[in-house]
């Protein structure tokens, strides 16, 4: 008897395109009681609605996280940015975590070569508001 095998192409079910990237991140639990400790991880891929990363340890599904990463593109080609997202863990396999993003914002970081303490009094935050950035002074 001759058997044949039919290969069916797998269709991507995600509504948003995912972009692979290898970049360090920091995360912490968004709950008040456990918000203090910062953990490290590495981004595997990202989309406008989700983030997949390798964590230091397994993270419980359903937990809310705050994740921050140094953004690879600078504002006006000069100002370093940090993207901060909050979301819920929807899947965890070992140390691989999938996060559904609920909100995101971009914040300015201290430029390289400047101490954070010297710039703390004049720290500014940029929040992306659909069509552009809105700036506000923090601290």
HUQUIPE-V692694 format. One record per residue. PHI is phi in radians with two decimals (999 if undefined). PSI is psi in whole degrees, 0 to 359 (999 if undefined). OMEGA is omega in whole degrees, 0 to 359 (* if undefined). Layout:
# HUQUIPE-V692694
phi:PHI psi:PSI omega:OMEGA
phi:PHI psi:PSI omega:OMEGA
This chain:
# HUQUIPE-V692694
phi:999 psi:131 omega:181
phi:-1.64 psi:125 omega:178
phi:-1.82 psi:141 omega:175
phi:-2.09 psi:152 omega:181
phi:-2.09 psi:128 omega:178
phi:-1.83 psi:126 omega:178
phi:-1.73 psi:126 omega:179
phi:-1.80 psi:126 omega:180
phi:-1.13 psi:140 omega:178
phi:-1.43 psi:128 omega:179
phi:-1.66 psi:134 omega:178
phi:-1.21 psi:125 omega:182
phi:-1.61 psi:347 omega:182
phi:-1.26 psi:142 omega:179
phi:-1.35 psi:333 omega:183
phi:-2.02 psi:141 omega:179
phi:-1.17 psi:141 omega:176
phi:-1.78 psi:142 omega:181
phi:-2.06 psi:118 omega:179
phi:-1.20 psi:140 omega:175
phi:-2.79 psi:147 omega:176
phi:-1.98 psi:105 omega:183
phi:-2.59 psi:140 omega:178
phi:-1.17 psi:150 omega:174
phi:-2.49 psi:167 omega:175
phi:-2.20 psi:143 omega:179
phi:-2.49 psi:156 omega:175
phi:-2.60 psi:158 omega:179
phi:-1.24 psi:138 omega:185
phi:-1.46 psi:356 omega:180
phi:-1.34 psi:141 omega:183
phi:-0.93 psi:315 omega:186
phi:-1.26 psi:334 omega:184
phi:-2.03 psi:19 omega:187
phi:-1.32 psi:343 omega:189
phi:-1.18 psi:308 omega:189
phi:-1.28 psi:131 omega:179
phi:-1.75 psi:132 omega:179
phi:-1.93 psi:162 omega:180
phi:-1.97 psi:156 omega:177
phi:-2.83 psi:182 omega:179
phi:-2.33 psi:128 omega:178
phi:-1.20 psi:137 omega:174
phi:-1.76 psi:313 omega:174
phi:-2.74 psi:163 omega:185
phi:-2.56 psi:149 omega:172
phi:-2.43 psi:182 omega:180
phi:-1.23 psi:344 omega:182
phi:-2.10 psi:356 omega:183
phi:-2.72 psi:165 omega:183
phi:-2.54 psi:133 omega:175
phi:-2.08 psi:130 omega:182
phi:-2.57 psi:161 omega:174
phi:-1.67 psi:125 omega:184
phi:-1.78 psi:171 omega:175
phi:-1.14 psi:329 omega:184
phi:-2.71 psi:168 omega:178
phi:-1.08 psi:144 omega:179
phi:-2.09 psi:135 omega:183
phi:-1.13 psi:132 omega:176
phi:-1.05 psi:138 omega:181
phi:1.69 psi:345 omega:180
phi:-1.24 psi:143 omega:175
phi:-1.60 psi:133 omega:180
phi:-2.15 psi:154 omega:168
phi:-1.98 psi:122 omega:185
phi:-2.09 psi:133 omega:177
phi:-2.23 psi:147 omega:179
phi:-2.59 psi:147 omega:175
phi:-1.28 psi:122 omega:183
phi:-1.34 psi:136 omega:186
phi:-1.29 psi:347 omega:181
phi:-1.90 psi:137 omega:181
phi:-1.64 psi:146 omega:176
phi:-1.20 psi:129 omega:183
phi:0.96 psi:24 omega:178
phi:1.27 psi:3 omega:185
phi:-2.33 psi:328 omega:188
phi:-1.64 psi:119 omega:180
phi:-1.17 psi:141 omega:181
phi:-2.08 psi:155 omega:173
phi:-2.22 psi:132 omega:175
phi:-1.72 psi:132 omega:179
phi:-2.11 psi:124 omega:178
phi:-2.11 psi:151 omega:170
phi:-2.10 psi:145 omega:181
phi:-2.97 psi:183 omega:182
phi:-2.03 psi:136 omega:177
phi:-1.23 psi:122 omega:180
phi:-1.85 psi:343 omega:179
phi:-2.77 psi:144 omega:176
phi:-2.55 psi:124 omega:178
phi:-2.20 psi:104 omega:187
phi:1.16 psi:239 omega:178
phi:-1.76 psi:4 omega:178
phi:-1.52 psi:122 omega:187
phi:-2.05 psi:136 omega:173
phi:-1.96 psi:127 omega:185
phi:-2.08 psi:130 omega:171
phi:-1.52 psi:122 omega:183
phi:-1.41 psi:128 omega:176
phi:-1.73 psi:323 omega:179
phi:-2.64 psi:157 omega:176
phi:-2.58 psi:155 omega:174
phi:-2.66 psi:155 omega:175
phi:-1.85 psi:137 omega:177
phi:-2.17 psi:149 omega:175
phi:-1.36 psi:150 omega:177
phi:-2.01 psi:163 omega:173
phi:-1.15 psi:139 omega:177
phi:-1.20 psi:153 omega:179
phi:-1.04 psi:142 omega:178
phi:1.58 psi:355 omega:177
phi:-1.96 psi:141 omega:179
phi:-1.39 psi:145 omega:179
phi:-1.08 psi:325 omega:182
phi:-1.14 psi:321 omega:181
phi:-1.18 psi:329 omega:183
phi:-1.69 psi:356 omega:185
phi:-1.06 psi:319 omega:183
phi:-1.16 psi:335 omega:182
phi:-2.02 psi:33 omega:180
phi:-1.26 psi:135 omega:179
phi:-2.15 psi:149 omega:179
phi:-2.03 psi:140 omega:174
phi:-2.00 psi:127 omega:176
phi:-2.01 psi:130 omega:180
phi:-1.38 psi:124 omega:184
phi:-2.09 psi:69 omega:176
phi:1.22 psi:287 omega:186
phi:-1.77 psi:353 omega:180
phi:-3.06 psi:184 omega:181
phi:-1.70 psi:142 omega:173
phi:-2.02 psi:132 omega:183
phi:-1.82 psi:142 omega:174
phi:-2.50 psi:148 omega:179
phi:-1.47 psi:137 omega:181
phi:-2.11 psi:142 omega:173
phi:1.51 psi:999 omega:*
